[in-house]
Amino acid sequence: HRVIPSYPAWAEEQGVVGTTRLYFTVASDGRVRSHIRVSLTSGYPELDRLAIEALREWRFAPALQSDESQYGIITFFFSLARG
C-alpha cells in the first residue's frame, strides 16, 4: 500500500518543484517505523513533511523469513504536471 504526497496549492501557484529523499526502516510486519530521516531536503520544509507523512502510511509485504527490520531509501519528486 502506498500513499502519494499531496502537492500543495501554494507550491503549484508559485511554480515550486523539489525533491525529497527519505531514509526509513520497515518492521518485519511491513509497517514503516516512525523514525524517518530526510537525507535530501527539497529546500521546503512543508514538502519534506508531506513526503514523511505519506511514507508513514505505506505498508510493505511482511518479511517471510526474518524478524529483522529492513531499510529503504525513497525519493519523492514534487513537480508541476505538464499537459
C-alpha positions in Angstrom: 0.0 0.0 0.0 1.4 3.4 -0.9 0.3 7.0 -0.5 1.4 9.7 -2.8 2.1 13.1 -1.0 -0.2 15.9 -2.0 1.2 18.8 -4.0 0.2 21.9 -2.1 -1.7 24.7 -3.9 0.8 27.3 -2.8 3.7 25.3 -4.4 1.7 25.0 -7.6 0.8 28.7 -7.7 4.5 29.6 -7.2 5.8 27.0 -9.6 7.8 25.3 -6.8 9.4 22.0 -7.6 11.6 19.9 -5.3 13.0 16.5 -4.5 12.9 14.9 -1.0 14.9 11.7 -0.3 14.0 9.7 2.8 15.8 7.0 4.7 13.5 4.7 6.6 13.1 1.3 8.2 10.4 -1.3 7.8 9.4 -3.6 10.6 9.1 -7.3 10.0 5.3 -6.8 9.9 5.6 -4.4 6.9 4.9 -1.2 8.7 7.2 1.8 8.3 8.8 2.7 11.6 8.2 6.1 13.0 11.8 7.4 12.7 12.2 8.7 9.1 15.2 10.7 8.2 15.4 13.3 5.4 18.7 12.6 3.6 18.0 15.1 0.8 15.7 18.1 1.5 13.6 19.7 -1.1 14.5 23.1 0.5 10.9 23.5 1.5 10.1 22.1 5.0 6.4 21.6 4.1 7.2 19.4 1.1 9.6 17.3 3.2 6.9 17.0 5.9 4.3 15.9 3.3 6.7 13.3 2.0 7.3 11.9 5.5 3.5 11.9 6.3 2.8 9.9 3.1 5.6 7.4 3.7 4.3 6.7 7.2 1.1 5.4 5.6 2.9 2.9 3.4 2.7 -0.8 4.0 5.1 -3.4 2.7 4.7 -7.2 2.5 5.7 -8.8 5.8 9.1 -10.4 6.0 8.7 -14.2 5.3 11.9 -15.5 6.8 13.1 -12.9 9.3 12.0 -10.9 12.3 14.5 -8.2 11.4 13.8 -4.7 10.1 14.8 -3.8 6.6 15.9 -0.3 5.5 15.0 1.7 2.4 15.6 4.9 0.6 12.9 6.6 -1.4 12.8 9.8 -3.4 9.7 11.9 -3.9 9.6 14.4 -6.7 7.3 17.4 -6.4 6.8 18.8 -9.8 4.2 20.6 -11.9 2.2 18.4 -14.2 2.6 19.3 -17.9 0.0 18.5 -20.4 
